[in-house]
């Protein structure tokens, strides 16, 4: 009888332990799922994971995650503050430069009116170049500081490329332009058009008369590729990595180039969460934009 009683007690204890283990495993599984959902909420909506007062290993992990999220938010705010300060600095410098440039332009125009034409015309060209540089530099820094808000909407990319080509043909009529491919993609039409126009302008400046500039669209499952190829001979391999740097000009760049256009294109593509890179092709340079598929709200 005692042995039978002992076996019953042992069975009950084993059952209770098994039930306790199952409950613990279910709790841990639920906790892991809850933590995963909290992390997803932070990534998508910016909602932080709440801290836990428990003493379990999962609770300690949850507290570590909450701390990391707070550090991410703090770093993001610091980066935004630094970008705003940089944008304000560029705006101040631009404002300070505009006044003396306006005065110089007025004096040069007065000289030109008094028949001092040669020197005055050269001075006016330099002033125009400085004004363009100030405007484009300010535009670039505002892009980097998120001053502009991009408006995302479906866009027929082949139609956008055609508009870019039509504008480029007016400035560089001796080039041959060709567009291949088609796709509808969510983007900010105005800003993406400016990015592609800068790339096409750069290609046209480096392509001789009669040369060809090809714009290609390739749609894939999760991204779209926009490639601009020219027949200008390409650049030295060591220059490829610097083409998108601010103020960088290759040896074959146009005399009036200020080295800002491709940097602006890079900033615009990054605001579309995409990437941009350059490589030498058989006949010239190929610049490739890769844009991921963006669904959801109209503004990003």
Sine and cosine of phi, psi and omega as CSV:
sin_phi,cos_phi,sin_psi,cos_psi,sin_omega,cos_omega
0.00,0.00,-0.69,0.73,-0.01,-1.00
-0.90,0.44,-0.63,0.78,0.02,-1.00
-0.90,0.44,-0.66,0.75,0.00,-1.00
-0.91,0.42,-0.64,0.77,0.03,-1.00
-0.90,0.43,-0.65,0.76,0.01,-1.00
-0.89,0.45,-0.68,0.74,0.01,-1.00
-0.90,0.43,-0.62,0.79,0.02,-1.00
-0.90,0.44,-0.72,0.70,0.00,-1.00
-0.88,0.47,-0.69,0.73,0.01,-1.00
-0.88,0.47,-0.65,0.76,0.02,-1.00
-0.90,0.44,-0.68,0.73,0.01,-1.00
-0.90,0.44,-0.67,0.74,0.01,-1.00
-0.90,0.43,-0.67,0.75,0.02,-1.00
-0.89,0.45,-0.67,0.74,0.03,-1.00
-0.89,0.45,-0.69,0.73,0.02,-1.00
-0.89,0.45,-0.66,0.76,0.02,-1.00
-0.90,0.43,-0.66,0.75,0.01,-1.00
-0.90,0.44,-0.68,0.74,0.03,-1.00
-0.89,0.46,-0.67,0.75,0.02,-1.00
-0.89,0.46,-0.64,0.77,0.01,-1.00
-0.91,0.41,-0.67,0.74,0.02,-1.00
-0.88,0.47,-0.69,0.73,0.02,-1.00
-0.88,0.47,-0.68,0.74,0.01,-1.00
-0.89,0.45,-0.67,0.74,0.01,-1.00
-0.91,0.42,-0.66,0.75,0.04,-1.00
-0.89,0.45,-0.64,0.77,0.01,-1.00
-0.90,0.43,-0.70,0.71,0.01,-1.00
-0.90,0.43,-0.66,0.75,0.01,-1.00
-0.89,0.45,-0.69,0.73,0.04,-1.00
-0.89,0.45,-0.65,0.76,0.00,-1.00
-0.91,0.42,-0.66,0.75,0.03,-1.00
-0.90,0.43,-0.68,0.73,0.02,-1.00
-0.90,0.44,-0.66,0.75,0.02,-1.00
-0.90,0.43,-0.64,0.76,0.02,-1.00
-0.92,0.40,-0.63,0.77,0.02,-1.00
-0.90,0.43,-0.67,0.74,0.04,-1.00
-0.90,0.43,-0.60,0.80,0.03,-1.00
-0.91,0.42,-0.66,0.75,0.04,-1.00
-0.90,0.44,-0.66,0.75,0.02,-1.00
-0.90,0.45,-0.62,0.78,0.03,-1.00
-0.90,0.43,-0.61,0.79,0.02,-1.00
-0.92,0.40,-0.68,0.73,-0.03,-1.00
-0.93,0.37,-0.61,0.79,-0.08,-1.00
-1.00,0.03,-0.60,0.80,-0.14,-0.99
-0.84,-0.54,-0.14,0.99,0.00,-1.00
0.99,0.17,0.22,0.98,0.01,-1.00
-0.99,0.12,0.80,-0.60,-0.09,-1.00
-0.98,0.19,0.49,-0.87,0.08,-1.00
-0.95,0.31,0.78,-0.62,0.01,-1.00
-0.95,0.32,0.59,-0.80,0.05,-1.00
-0.94,0.34,0.33,-0.94,-0.01,-1.00
-0.88,-0.47,0.55,-0.84,0.03,-1.00
-0.98,-0.19,0.06,1.00,0.01,-1.00
-0.97,0.26,0.15,-0.99,-0.04,-1.00
-0.92,-0.40,0.19,0.98,-0.03,-1.00
-0.98,0.20,0.26,-0.97,0.04,-1.00
-0.89,0.46,-0.62,0.78,0.02,-1.00
-0.91,0.42,-0.61,0.79,0.02,-1.00
-0.91,0.41,-0.64,0.77,0.04,-1.00
-0.90,0.44,-0.63,0.78,0.06,-1.00
-0.90,0.44,-0.65,0.76,0.03,-1.00
-0.88,0.47,-0.66,0.75,0.03,-1.00
-0.92,0.40,-0.61,0.79,0.05,-1.00
-0.90,0.43,-0.66,0.75,0.03,-1.00
-0.89,0.46,-0.69,0.72,0.02,-1.00
-0.87,0.49,-0.63,0.77,0.02,-1.00
-0.92,0.40,-0.68,0.73,0.02,-1.00
-0.89,0.45,-0.63,0.78,0.03,-1.00
-0.89,0.45,-0.66,0.75,0.03,-1.00
-0.90,0.44,-0.63,0.78,0.04,-1.00
-0.91,0.41,-0.63,0.78,0.05,-1.00
-0.88,0.47,-0.69,0.72,0.02,-1.00
-0.89,0.45,-0.67,0.75,-0.01,-1.00
-0.91,0.42,-0.67,0.74,0.02,-1.00
-0.91,0.41,-0.61,0.79,0.03,-1.00
-0.90,0.44,-0.67,0.74,0.03,-1.00
-0.91,0.41,-0.64,0.77,0.03,-1.00
-0.89,0.45,-0.67,0.75,0.02,-1.00
-0.90,0.43,-0.65,0.76,0.02,-1.00
-0.91,0.42,-0.65,0.76,0.03,-1.00
-0.89,0.45,-0.68,0.73,0.01,-1.00
-0.90,0.44,-0.64,0.77,0.02,-1.00
-0.91,0.42,-0.64,0.77,0.03,-1.00
-0.91,0.42,-0.66,0.75,0.04,-1.00
-0.89,0.46,-0.66,0.75,0.02,-1.00
-0.90,0.43,-0.66,0.75,0.03,-1.00
-0.90,0.43,-0.67,0.75,0.03,-1.00
-0.89,0.45,-0.64,0.77,0.01,-1.00
-0.89,0.45,-0.72,0.69,0.01,-1.00
-0.89,0.46,-0.63,0.77,0.02,-1.00
-0.90,0.44,-0.66,0.75,0.02,-1.00
-0.90,0.44,-0.72,0.70,0.02,-1.00
-0.88,0.47,-0.69,0.73,0.00,-1.00
-0.88,0.48,-0.68,0.73,0.01,-1.00
-0.89,0.45,-0.67,0.74,0.00,-1.00
-0.92,0.40,-0.51,0.86,-0.01,-1.00
-0.98,0.18,-0.48,0.88,-0.08,-1.00
-0.90,0.44,-0.63,0.78,-0.06,-1.00
-0.90,0.43,-0.80,0.60,0.03,-1.00
-0.91,0.42,-0.53,0.85,0.05,-1.00
-0.90,0.43,-0.64,0.77,0.03,-1.00
-0.90,0.44,-0.64,0.77,0.04,-1.00
-0.90,0.43,-0.68,0.74,0.03,-1.00
-0.89,0.46,-0.65,0.76,0.01,-1.00
-0.89,0.46,-0.67,0.74,-0.01,-1.00
-0.88,0.47,-0.71,0.70,0.00,-1.00
-0.89,0.45,-0.66,0.75,0.01,-1.00
-0.90,0.43,-0.64,0.76,0.04,-1.00
-0.90,0.43,-0.57,0.82,0.07,-1.00
-0.92,0.39,-0.66,0.76,0.05,-1.00
-0.89,0.46,-0.67,0.74,-0.01,-1.00
-0.89,0.46,-0.60,0.80,0.03,-1.00
-0.92,0.38,-0.38,0.93,0.00,-1.00
-0.99,-0.14,0.36,0.93,0.10,-1.00
0.96,0.29,0.24,0.97,0.15,-0.99
-1.00,0.04,0.88,0.48,-0.28,-0.96
-0.96,0.29,-0.70,0.72,-0.12,-0.99
-0.87,0.48,-0.82,0.58,-0.02,-1.00
-0.91,0.42,-0.65,0.76,-0.04,-1.00
-0.90,0.44,-0.65,0.76,0.00,-1.00
-0.90,0.43,-0.65,0.76,0.05,-1.00
-0.90,0.43,-0.66,0.75,0.02,-1.00
-0.90,0.44,-0.65,0.76,0.01,-1.00
-0.91,0.42,-0.60,0.80,0.04,-1.00
-0.90,0.43,-0.66,0.75,0.03,-1.00
-0.91,0.41,-0.65,0.76,0.02,-1.00
-0.90,0.43,-0.67,0.74,0.03,-1.00
-0.87,0.49,-0.66,0.75,0.02,-1.00
-0.89,0.45,-0.66,0.75,0.02,-1.00
-0.91,0.41,-0.66,0.75,0.02,-1.00
-0.89,0.45,-0.66,0.75,0.03,-1.00
-0.89,0.45,-0.67,0.74,0.01,-1.00
-0.88,0.48,-0.71,0.71,0.00,-1.00
-0.88,0.48,-0.72,0.70,-0.04,-1.00
-0.90,0.44,-0.71,0.71,-0.05,-1.00
-0.95,0.31,-0.58,0.82,0.05,-1.00
-0.91,0.42,-0.68,0.73,0.04,-1.00
-0.89,0.46,-0.64,0.77,0.01,-1.00
-0.90,0.43,-0.67,0.74,0.01,-1.00
-0.89,0.46,-0.72,0.69,-0.04,-1.00
-0.93,0.36,-0.55,0.84,0.07,-1.00
-0.92,0.40,-0.60,0.80,0.08,-1.00
-0.88,0.48,-0.73,0.68,-0.02,-1.00
-0.91,0.41,-0.47,0.88,-0.03,-1.00
-1.00,-0.03,0.14,0.99,0.02,-1.00
0.87,0.49,0.54,0.84,0.06,-1.00
-0.95,0.31,-0.60,0.80,0.01,-1.00
-1.00,0.02,0.65,-0.76,0.04,-1.00
-0.97,-0.26,0.87,-0.49,-0.04,-1.00
-0.97,0.22,0.64,-0.77,0.02,-1.00
-0.95,-0.32,0.95,-0.32,-0.07,-1.00
-1.00,-0.03,0.74,-0.68,0.04,-1.00
-0.40,-0.92,0.38,-0.92,0.04,-1.00
-0.86,0.51,0.64,-0.77,-0.07,-1.00
-0.57,-0.82,0.71,-0.71,0.12,-0.99
-0.98,0.17,0.95,-0.32,-0.12,-0.99
-0.91,0.41,-0.57,0.82,0.01,-1.00
-0.90,0.43,-0.54,0.84,0.05,-1.00
-0.94,0.33,-0.62,0.79,0.05,-1.00
-0.90,0.44,-0.69,0.73,0.03,-1.00
-0.90,0.44,-0.58,0.81,0.02,-1.00
-0.90,0.43,-0.64,0.77,0.06,-1.00
-0.89,0.45,-0.66,0.75,0.02,-1.00
-0.89,0.45,-0.70,0.72,-0.01,-1.00
-0.91,0.42,-0.65,0.76,0.01,-1.00
-0.87,0.50,-0.66,0.76,0.02,-1.00
-0.93,0.37,-0.66,0.75,0.00,-1.00
-0.92,0.39,-0.58,0.82,-0.02,-1.00
-0.90,0.43,-0.50,0.87,0.04,-1.00
-0.93,0.38,-0.52,0.85,-0.03,-1.00
-1.00,-0.04,-0.60,0.80,-0.03,-1.00
-0.82,-0.57,0.96,0.29,-0.09,-1.00
-0.95,0.31,-0.29,0.96,-0.07,-1.00
-1.00,0.07,0.10,0.99,0.05,-1.00
-0.99,-0.14,0.42,-0.91,0.07,-1.00
-0.97,-0.23,0.81,-0.59,-0.06,-1.00
-0.92,-0.39,0.62,-0.79,-0.02,-1.00
-0.60,-0.80,0.72,-0.69,0.00,-1.00
-0.88,-0.47,0.76,-0.65,0.02,-1.00
-0.76,-0.65,0.62,-0.78,0.05,-1.00
1.00,-0.04,0.23,-0.97,0.00,-1.00
-0.39,-0.92,0.48,-0.87,0.04,-1.00
-0.19,-0.98,0.51,-0.86,0.17,-0.99
-0.97,-0.26,0.78,-0.63,-0.11,-0.99
-0.59,-0.80,0.52,-0.85,0.06,-1.00
-0.99,0.15,0.82,-0.58,-0.01,-1.00
-0.28,-0.96,0.12,-0.99,0.19,-0.98
-1.00,-0.01,0.95,-0.30,-0.15,-0.99
-0.86,0.51,-0.71,0.70,-0.06,-1.00
-0.90,0.43,-0.74,0.67,-0.06,-1.00
-0.94,0.33,-0.68,0.74,0.02,-1.00
-0.90,0.43,-0.60,0.80,0.06,-1.00
-0.87,0.49,-0.64,0.77,0.04,-1.00
-0.91,0.42,-0.66,0.75,0.01,-1.00
-0.87,0.49,-0.73,0.69,-0.01,-1.00
-0.93,0.37,-0.61,0.79,0.00,-1.00
-0.88,0.47,-0.63,0.78,0.04,-1.00
-0.89,0.45,-0.64,0.77,0.00,-1.00
-0.93,0.37,-0.68,0.73,0.01,-1.00
-0.91,0.42,-0.65,0.76,0.04,-1.00
-0.87,0.49,-0.69,0.72,0.03,-1.00
-0.88,0.47,-0.67,0.75,0.02,-1.00
-0.90,0.44,-0.67,0.74,-0.02,-1.00
-0.91,0.40,-0.60,0.80,0.00,-1.00
-0.91,0.41,-0.48,0.88,-0.05,-1.00
-0.98,-0.18,0.03,1.00,-0.02,-1.00
-0.95,-0.30,0.78,-0.63,-0.01,-1.00
-0.95,0.32,0.23,-0.97,0.06,-1.00
-0.82,0.57,0.69,-0.72,-0.04,-1.00
1.00,0.07,-0.13,0.99,0.04,-1.00
-0.96,0.29,0.24,-0.97,-0.10,-0.99
-0.91,-0.41,0.67,-0.74,0.09,-1.00
-0.85,-0.53,0.87,-0.49,-0.08,-1.00
-0.92,-0.40,0.76,-0.65,0.05,-1.00
-0.92,-0.39,0.84,-0.54,-0.12,-0.99
-0.85,-0.53,0.71,-0.71,0.08,-1.00
-0.91,-0.40,0.80,-0.59,0.07,-1.00
-0.79,-0.61,0.91,-0.42,0.00,-1.00
-1.00,-0.04,0.73,-0.68,0.04,-1.00
-0.83,-0.56,-0.03,-1.00,-0.10,-0.99
-0.87,0.50,-0.74,0.68,-0.12,-0.99
-0.91,-0.42,0.01,1.00,-0.03,-1.00
-0.42,-0.91,0.20,-0.98,0.12,-0.99
-0.80,-0.60,0.65,-0.76,0.00,-1.00
-0.95,-0.31,0.77,-0.64,0.10,-0.99
-0.88,-0.48,0.90,-0.44,-0.06,-1.00
-0.90,-0.44,0.69,-0.73,0.06,-1.00
-0.87,-0.49,0.91,-0.42,-0.02,-1.00
-0.91,-0.42,0.61,-0.79,0.06,-1.00
-0.79,-0.61,0.09,-1.00,0.03,-1.00
-0.89,-0.46,0.64,0.77,-0.05,-1.00
-1.00,-0.03,0.09,1.00,0.06,-1.00
1.00,-0.10,-0.16,0.99,0.04,-1.00
0.98,0.21,-0.17,-0.99,-0.01,-1.00
-0.76,-0.65,0.18,-0.98,0.05,-1.00
-0.90,0.44,0.63,-0.78,-0.05,-1.00
-0.80,0.59,-0.59,0.81,-0.03,-1.00
-0.95,0.31,-0.21,0.98,0.00,-1.00
-1.00,0.00,-0.27,0.96,-0.10,-1.00
-0.85,0.53,-0.68,0.73,-0.07,-1.00
-0.94,0.34,-0.28,0.96,-0.09,-1.00
-0.97,-0.26,-0.01,1.00,-0.09,-1.00
-0.87,0.50,-0.48,0.88,-0.06,-1.00
-0.99,-0.16,0.15,0.99,0.06,-1.00
-0.97,0.24,0.57,-0.82,0.04,-1.00
-0.91,0.42,0.74,-0.67,0.03,-1.00
0.96,0.29,0.07,1.00,-0.01,-1.00
-0.99,0.16,0.76,-0.65,0.03,-1.00
-0.77,-0.63,0.73,-0.68,0.06,-1.00
-0.98,0.21,0.19,-0.98,-0.01,-1.00
-0.91,0.41,-0.41,0.91,-0.03,-1.00
-0.99,-0.15,0.20,0.98,-0.02,-1.00
-0.92,0.39,0.44,-0.90,0.03,-1.00
-0.90,0.44,0.53,-0.85,-0.04,-1.00
-0.85,0.53,-0.54,0.84,-0.04,-1.00
-1.00,-0.01,0.10,0.99,0.02,-1.00
-0.95,0.31,0.67,-0.74,0.00,-1.00
-0.95,-0.32,-0.03,1.00,0.06,-1.00
0.96,0.27,0.52,0.86,-0.02,-1.00
-0.92,-0.40,-0.48,0.88,-0.15,-0.99
-0.83,0.55,-0.76,0.65,-0.02,-1.00
-0.94,0.35,-0.50,0.86,0.08,-1.00
-0.91,0.42,-0.63,0.78,0.07,-1.00
-0.91,0.42,-0.67,0.74,0.03,-1.00
-0.86,0.52,-0.68,0.73,0.01,-1.00
-0.88,0.47,-0.69,0.73,0.00,-1.00
-0.90,0.44,-0.65,0.76,0.01,-1.00
-0.91,0.42,-0.70,0.71,0.00,-1.00
-0.88,0.47,-0.66,0.75,0.02,-1.00
-0.91,0.41,-0.53,0.85,0.09,-1.00
-0.93,0.37,-0.34,0.94,0.12,-0.99
-1.00,-0.02,0.18,0.98,-0.02,-1.00
0.90,0.44,0.42,0.91,-0.03,-1.00
-0.96,-0.29,-0.10,-0.99,0.03,-1.00
-0.77,-0.64,0.39,-0.92,0.03,-1.00
-0.62,-0.78,0.65,-0.76,0.02,-1.00
-0.46,-0.89,0.31,-0.95,-0.02,-1.00
-0.82,-0.57,0.51,-0.86,0.05,-1.00
-0.45,-0.89,0.43,-0.90,0.05,-1.00
-0.99,0.17,0.70,-0.71,0.09,-1.00
-0.97,-0.24,-0.20,-0.98,-0.04,-1.00
-0.90,0.44,-0.64,0.77,-0.11,-0.99
-0.94,-0.34,-0.24,0.97,-0.07,-1.00
-0.13,-0.99,-0.64,-0.77,-0.06,-1.00
-0.96,-0.29,0.62,-0.79,0.10,-0.99
-0.85,-0.52,0.85,-0.53,0.07,-1.00
-0.95,-0.31,0.80,-0.60,-0.08,-1.00
-0.89,-0.46,0.78,-0.63,0.13,-0.99
-0.96,-0.28,0.76,-0.66,0.06,-1.00
-0.88,-0.48,0.90,-0.43,-0.04,-1.00
-0.93,-0.38,0.81,-0.58,0.04,-1.00
-0.97,0.26,0.34,-0.94,0.05,-1.00
-0.95,0.32,0.78,-0.62,-0.01,-1.00
-0.86,-0.50,0.86,-0.50,0.03,-1.00
-0.89,-0.45,0.28,-0.96,0.09,-1.00
0.95,-0.32,-0.67,-0.74,-0.14,-0.99
-0.90,0.43,0.29,-0.96,-0.02,-1.00
-0.98,0.21,-0.39,0.92,-0.09,-1.00
-0.90,-0.44,0.66,-0.75,0.05,-1.00
-0.67,-0.74,0.00,0.00,0.00,0.00
